[in-house]
Amino acid sequence: MSGRAPDNKGDVSMRSTRLMRLFVLTGVAALLATAASAETIYVAPNGSDDYEAAQGLGGHSVEKTLHRALNSAAELLNGGATEVSVHVAEGEYDGKAGMGIWEIPSINNPQGVLRIVGGWHDGFTERAPFDYWSSLKTSETRNGAFISLGRRSALAEFTISGFIFDGSPSNGYDAETNSLVRSQTRTWPMLSFGYVKTDLLVIADNVFANAGHGVFDPAITPTSDDAVVEIRNNLFINNIKAIQVGAGINPVREVRVIGNTFLMNWPYNPDTTSSNVGALTLDEKSSAQSIVIEGNIFAQNPGGAMQHDWPEDRMPELAIRNNVFYQNALLFGNDEPGAGVLVGKFGTNPRYLILDLETVEEDFGYTVEGNAYADPEFDVEFELEVTPDGDDVELMGFAPKMDLRFVPLPAAMNIEGYGAHPDRTIQF
């Protein structure tokens, strides 16, 4: 049988063409997948200029309510999106059926990023959360945290930034003294993270006011040795037991408390034997390898700026740098400007020790540098009367309801650069 060798040029050419088409299609699909993996959801009050402007911004969707946007964000992330940003315009939001809570369904996306960002205005072209309020309005019968993330969630990053949280509607107050009445106050924090598995939790540029049972504890489950919690540029004002700076089940690498203002935050109970007396409670080293407290203002927190109940050898590495302190021991009858930098039992002491800045610098092995005490001169009325009663004190004006109409900033010129400020807002 005669013949010739088969000519494979045509086959090779056809295979090359098919491969080229496959590469092109694969590349296009990859680009489309990448583009589709980062989504923005816009939220604005119905009929507002921001709502109308958002229609032309090309986001995933435009919502009139925050709870619908958060549900959509969870669906996108559970469906494989790598990053979802929920941009919320100025306005007042009251939650599903006016319940004043926003529950995010559980999200299982260890590579996913969820950022909930308020304070947008001018058609979502500018962001200034301290001037243009995205206010989350709660209710008298609030039955959960303002914002909560479903348990067993997993994310690479979770950020909440740019909101006004006012807990007063769910608190009870005495009709004569305006003091908080604990038995009539809802026992939920403002934020709850459900021990989310993540390596980055960011809480920034918010105002937390009138919390009756804690603002939040940054309780996460780190997924690596590099996990970080960052609490930056927030105003904490007139809250009961603001934060316990302990991260959760396993220690994170670092908790950073940077550039915040802690003003008039109260102990759990109005007496010198109360638990949770300080504005910040510093947890021991099973919660964090390192805690950095830097650039903050701590002013007129009656039970202490920071609470330190563990012996020094049980504590994380602690850096206290470039902070301003003022009158943080009034609960204990001490009105010295520098008193109450640390308040605690430091192990087994039966009573709280009230330490000033010099004592903390000289007697402990922590990094303590660049700090000062000075009156920040906030334009806020401080309604506290402390009356000695034997070895104890009596407080009048305990966590009174504060009608927050503006974000108070320090008037003292010598402390510019400290504490929360509009100029230090994170821009996304």
C-alpha positions in Angstrom: 0.0 0.0 0.0 1.4 3.3 -1.0 0.9 6.6 0.4 2.5 9.6 2.1 3.0 10.8 5.6 0.0 12.6 6.9 0.1 16.4 6.7 -0.4 17.6 10.3 0.1 21.3 9.6 -3.6 21.9 9.3 -4.2 20.0 12.6 -1.5 22.0 14.4 -2.9 25.3 13.1 -6.4 24.3 14.1 -5.2 23.3 17.6 -3.2 26.6 17.9 -6.3 28.6 16.9 -8.4 26.7 19.4 -5.9 27.2 22.2 -5.6 30.9 21.4 -9.3 31.3 21.5 -9.3 29.3 24.8 -6.7 31.6 26.3 -8.5 34.7 25.2 -11.8 33.4 26.6 -10.1 32.4 29.8 -8.5 35.8 30.1 -11.8 37.6 29.5 -13.5 35.3 32.0 -10.8 36.0 34.5 -11.1 39.8 34.0 -14.9 39.5 34.3 -14.6 37.4 37.4 -12.2 39.9 39.0 -14.4 42.8 38.1 -17.5 41.0 39.4 -15.7 40.0 42.7 -15.5 43.6 44.0 -18.9 45.0 44.5 -20.4 48.2 45.9 -23.9 48.6 47.3 -25.2 52.1 47.8 -27.7 53.0 50.6 -29.6 56.3 50.8 -32.9 57.5 52.1 -35.7 57.1 49.5 -36.2 60.2 47.4 -32.9 61.9 48.6 -30.5 63.5 46.2 -27.9 60.8 47.2 -30.4 58.0 46.3 -31.0 59.5 42.8 -27.3 60.0 42.2 -26.5 56.4 43.2 -28.6 55.1 40.3 -25.9 56.2 37.9 -22.8 55.0 39.8 -22.8 51.5 38.4 -22.8 49.7 41.7 -24.3 46.3 42.3 -27.5 47.8 43.7 -29.0 50.8 45.3 -31.0 50.2 48.5 -33.3 52.4 50.6 -32.6 50.5 53.8 -29.4 49.3 55.4 -30.7 45.9 56.4 -31.5 44.9 52.8 -28.0 46.1 51.8 -26.3 44.0 54.5 -28.3 40.9 53.4 -27.2 41.5 49.8 -23.6 41.9 50.9 -23.7 38.5 52.7 -25.2 36.8 49.7 -22.5 38.2 47.4 -19.7 37.2 49.8 -21.2 33.7 50.3 -21.4 33.5 46.5 -17.7 34.1 46.1 -17.2 37.8 45.8 -13.9 38.9 47.2 -14.8 42.4 48.4 -18.1 44.1 49.1 -18.4 47.7 50.2 -21.7 49.0 51.6 -21.6 52.8 51.2 -24.2 54.6 53.3 -25.3 58.2 52.7 -26.1 60.7 55.4 -29.5 60.2 56.9 -31.3 58.4 59.7 -31.9 54.6 59.5 -34.1 52.7 61.9 -33.6 49.0 60.9 -36.1 46.4 59.7 -39.6 47.3 60.9 -38.1 50.0 63.0 -36.5 47.5 65.5 -33.2 49.5 65.6 -30.9 46.5 65.0 -29.0 45.3 61.9 -28.2 41.6 61.7 -25.7 40.4 59.1 -26.2 36.8 58.1 -23.3 34.4 58.7 -20.6 34.7 56.0 -18.2 32.0 55.1 -15.6 33.5 52.9 -12.1 33.4 54.4 -10.7 35.6 51.6 -13.6 38.0 51.6 -13.6 41.6 52.7 -16.7 43.4 54.0 -16.6 47.1 54.6 -19.7 49.0 55.9 -18.9 52.7 55.4 -21.1 55.6 56.4 -20.9 59.4 56.1 -21.2 59.8 52.4 -22.8 62.9 50.9 -22.9 65.0 47.7 -24.0 62.1 45.6 -21.4 59.7 47.1 -18.5 61.9 45.9 -17.4 62.9 49.4 -17.2 61.3 52.8 -17.3 63.3 56.1 -19.0 61.1 58.8 -18.5 63.6 61.6 -20.3 66.3 59.7 -22.8 64.4 57.6 -24.3 61.8 59.9 -25.3 58.3 58.9 -27.2 57.8 62.1 -28.4 54.3 63.2 -31.6 54.9 65.3 -32.4 52.2 67.8 -35.6 51.5 69.6 -36.8 51.3 73.2 -37.2 47.5 72.9 -33.9 46.8 71.2 -33.2 43.1 71.4 -29.7 42.8 70.1 -26.6 44.8 69.2 -27.0 47.7 66.7 -24.9 45.7 64.2 -24.2 42.0 64.7 -22.4 39.5 62.5 -23.7 36.0 62.4 -21.7 33.4 64.3 -19.2 31.1 62.6 -18.5 33.8 60.0 -15.1 33.9 58.3 -13.7 37.0 56.5 -10.3 38.3 55.7 -11.3 41.8 56.8 -14.4 43.3 58.5 -14.7 47.1 58.8 -17.3 49.3 60.3 -16.7 53.0 59.7 -18.5 56.3 59.8 -21.7 55.9 61.8 -23.5 57.6 64.7 -24.6 55.1 67.4 -26.9 56.5 70.1 -28.1 54.1 72.7 -30.3 56.4 74.7 -33.7 55.2 73.2 -33.1 51.8 74.7 -32.0 53.1 78.1 -34.1 54.0 81.2 -33.5 57.3 82.9 -34.7 58.7 86.3 -37.3 61.4 85.7 -35.8 63.7 88.4 -32.0 63.2 88.2 -31.7 62.1 84.5 -29.4 59.3 85.8 -29.4 56.0 84.0 -31.6 53.3 85.6 -30.0 50.0 85.0 -33.2 47.9 85.6 -34.9 49.8 82.7 -32.0 49.6 80.3 -31.5 47.0 77.6 -28.5 44.7 78.2 -26.9 44.5 74.7 -23.7 46.1 73.4 -23.7 48.3 70.4 -21.6 46.0 68.2 -21.2 42.2 68.3 -18.8 40.3 66.0 -19.8 36.7 66.8 -16.1 35.7 67.2 -15.7 36.1 63.5 -12.7 34.2 62.1 -10.6 37.1 60.6 -7.1 38.6 60.6 -8.3 42.2 60.4 -11.1 44.0 62.3 -11.3 47.8 61.8 -13.6 50.1 63.8 -13.0 53.7 62.7 -14.5 57.1 62.4 -17.6 56.4 64.5 -19.4 58.1 67.3 -20.6 55.9 70.2 -22.8 57.6 72.7 -25.1 56.7 75.6 -24.3 52.9 75.5 -26.1 51.4 78.5 -24.3 48.1 78.6 -21.0 48.4 76.8 -20.0 49.6 73.3 -18.2 46.5 72.1 -15.5 44.0 72.9 -13.3 43.3 69.8 -14.0 39.5 70.1 -12.6 37.8 67.1 -11.0 34.4 66.3 -7.7 35.1 64.5 -6.8 32.8 61.6 -3.1 33.4 61.7 -0.3 34.8 63.9 -0.6 38.2 62.1 -4.2 39.1 63.2 -4.8 42.8 64.1 -7.6 44.7 65.7 -7.6 48.4 64.9 -9.8 50.9 66.8 -9.1 54.3 65.2 -10.5 57.9 65.2 -13.7 57.1 67.1 -15.5 59.2 69.7 -16.7 57.3 72.8 -18.9 59.6 74.9 -21.1 59.0 77.9 -21.1 55.2 77.7 -21.2 52.5 80.4 -18.0 50.3 80.3 -16.9 51.3 76.8 -14.5 48.6 75.7 -12.6 45.5 76.9 -9.5 45.4 74.9 -9.2 41.7 74.6 -9.6 40.1 71.2 -11.4 36.8 71.7 -10.7 33.1 71.9 -7.0 33.1 70.8 -4.5 35.9 71.0 -4.2 38.4 68.1 -0.8 39.8 67.3 -1.8 43.4 68.1 -4.7 45.5 69.3 -4.3 49.1 68.2 -6.2 51.9 69.9 -5.1 55.0 68.0 -6.4 58.5 67.8 -9.7 58.1 69.7 -11.5 60.3 72.2 -12.8 58.8 75.4 -14.9 61.4 77.1 -17.2 60.9 80.1 -17.4 57.1 80.0 -18.8 55.5 83.1 -18.2 52.5 85.4 -20.6 49.6 85.3 -22.1 50.8 88.7 -21.8 54.2 90.3 -19.6 53.1 93.2 -15.9 52.4 93.9 -16.4 48.7 94.2 -17.9 48.3 90.8 -16.5 46.0 88.1 -15.5 47.6 84.8 -14.7 51.0 86.1 -12.3 52.1 83.4 -13.1 53.4 79.9 -10.8 50.7 78.5 -10.4 47.4 80.3 -7.0 45.9 79.4 -7.1 42.1 79.1 -4.2 39.8 79.8 -1.9 38.2 77.2 -4.0 35.3 76.3 -6.1 37.8 74.3 -3.3 39.8 72.5 0.5 39.7 72.2 0.6 43.5 72.1 -1.6 46.4 72.9 -0.8 49.9 71.5 -2.6 52.9 73.1 -1.5 56.0 71.0 -2.7 59.5 70.2 -5.9 59.3 72.3 -7.6 61.7 74.6 -8.9 60.3 77.9 -10.9 63.0 79.7 -13.3 62.9 82.6 -13.9 59.2 82.6 -14.8 58.9 86.3 -13.6 55.4 87.0 -10.2 55.7 85.1 -8.8 55.9 81.7 -7.7 52.3 81.6 -8.4 49.4 83.9 -5.5 47.1 84.7 -6.6 44.1 87.0 -3.9 41.5 86.0 -0.4 41.3 87.5 2.2 42.9 85.2 3.7 39.5 84.3 0.3 38.3 82.9 -0.1 41.3 80.6 0.7 41.7 76.9 3.4 44.0 75.7 1.9 47.4 76.4 2.8 50.7 74.7 1.1 53.9 76.0 2.4 56.7 73.7 1.5 60.3 73.0 -1.9 60.4 74.8 -3.6 63.2 76.7 -5.2 62.6 80.1 -7.5 64.7 82.2 -9.4 64.1 85.4 -10.0 60.3 85.1 -10.4 59.4 88.8 -13.4 61.5 90.0 -15.2 58.3 91.1 -12.6 57.9 93.7 -12.8 61.5 94.9 -9.6 62.5 93.1 -9.8 65.5 90.8 -6.1 65.8 89.9 -5.6 66.3 86.2 -3.2 63.4 85.9 -4.9 60.9 88.1 -6.5 57.7 86.9 -4.3 56.9 83.9 -4.4 53.3 85.2 -6.9 52.1 87.7 -6.9 48.5 88.9 -6.2 45.8 91.4 -3.1 44.6 89.6 -3.6 41.0 90.8 -4.8 40.5 94.4 -5.2 44.0 95.8 -8.6 44.2 97.6 -9.1 47.8 96.4 -8.5 49.7 93.2 -5.1 51.4 93.0 -5.4 54.9 91.3 -2.2 55.6 89.4 -1.1 58.8 87.8 1.1 59.2 84.7 4.4 59.5 86.7 3.8 56.3 88.6 3.0 54.3 85.5 6.2 55.6 83.8 8.4 54.9 86.8 7.1 51.7 88.3 6.2 49.5 85.3 8.2 48.0 82.5 5.8 49.1 79.8 6.6 51.5 77.0 5.2 54.8 78.3 6.4 57.9 76.5 5.3 61.3 75.1 2.1 61.4 77.2 0.7 64.5 78.9 -2.2 65.7 81.0 -4.2 68.8 80.0 -7.8 70.1 79.9 -9.0 69.5 76.3 -11.7 72.0 76.8 -14.7 70.2 75.3 -17.9 72.1 75.0 -19.9 69.5 76.9 -21.6 69.8 80.3 -20.3 67.2 82.8 -23.2 66.5 85.2 -21.4 64.7 88.0 -21.5 65.4 91.7 -19.3 63.2 94.0 -20.1 63.3 97.7 -17.8 61.5 100.2 -19.6 58.9 102.2 -17.2 57.4 104.7 -14.8 55.2 102.7 -17.1 55.3 99.7 -18.6 58.0 97.5 -22.1 58.9 96.3 -22.6 60.0 92.7 -25.3 62.2 91.4 -25.7 62.4 87.7 -24.7 58.8 86.7 -24.5 58.4 82.9 -27.2 61.0 82.2 -29.0 61.0 78.9 -27.0 63.1 76.5 -28.7 64.8 73.6 -25.9 64.6 71.0 -26.4 67.4 68.4 -22.8 67.7 67.3 -19.4 65.9 67.5 -17.5 67.7 70.3 -13.9 68.6 69.5 -11.3 69.9 71.9 -10.9 73.7 72.0 -7.5 73.6 73.6 -4.9 74.6 70.9 -2.1 72.7 72.6 -3.6 69.3 71.9 -4.1 69.4 68.2 -3.3 66.1 66.7 -4.8 64.1 69.6 -8.1 62.2 69.7 -10.8 61.8 67.1 -11.0 64.5 64.4 -12.8 64.9 61.0 -9.4 65.5 59.4 -8.3 62.0 60.3 -11.2 60.1 58.7 -10.2 57.1 56.6 -11.0 57.6 53.0 -12.2 54.5 51.1 
